[in-house]
Amino acid sequence: MDEAKPDSSAKGSLKDSSAEGSVKESNGVVPIDFSTFALSLGASALAHLGERMSADGVPTPVSLPLARQTIDLIALLEEKTAGNLSGEEERLMSQLLVELRMKYTAKCKETPGSNCE
């Protein structure tokens, strides 16, 4: 049973680091985990699709090639991490890719002269 105590204290240290993350969060720094990383990539893809506002309130310019590259990067990440993600992380990746691919396809259809695949 003594061996279980270090494991539980190790889990406690993870909770402690999460608590530290909460403190950092209030200072504007978000703690990074896999979901945060994936969502950050998704936000980048949305920005390339013109779905985000810049700091001055102007929509970001559309860049279909960069949006496609970012979506492909997320798909690669999903493929390479298969079997190593929690169920919640797997659902996040799947839902993120479905949503981004639908938005990409819609943006391709509404953009004249786009060479989307």
Sequence and secondary structure as in RCSB ss.txt:
>XXXX:A:sequence
MDEAKPDSSAKGSLKDSSAEGSVKESNGVVPIDFSTFALSLGASALAHLGERMSADGVPTPVSLPLARQTIDLIA
LLEEKTAGNLSGEEERLMSQLLVELRMKYTAKCKETPGSNCE
>XXXX:A:secstr
 TTHHHHHHHHHHHHHHHHHHHHHHHTT     HHHHHHHHHHHHHHHTT SB TTS B    HHHHHHHHHHHH
HHHHHTTTSS HHHHHHHHHHHHHHHHHHHHHHHHSTT    
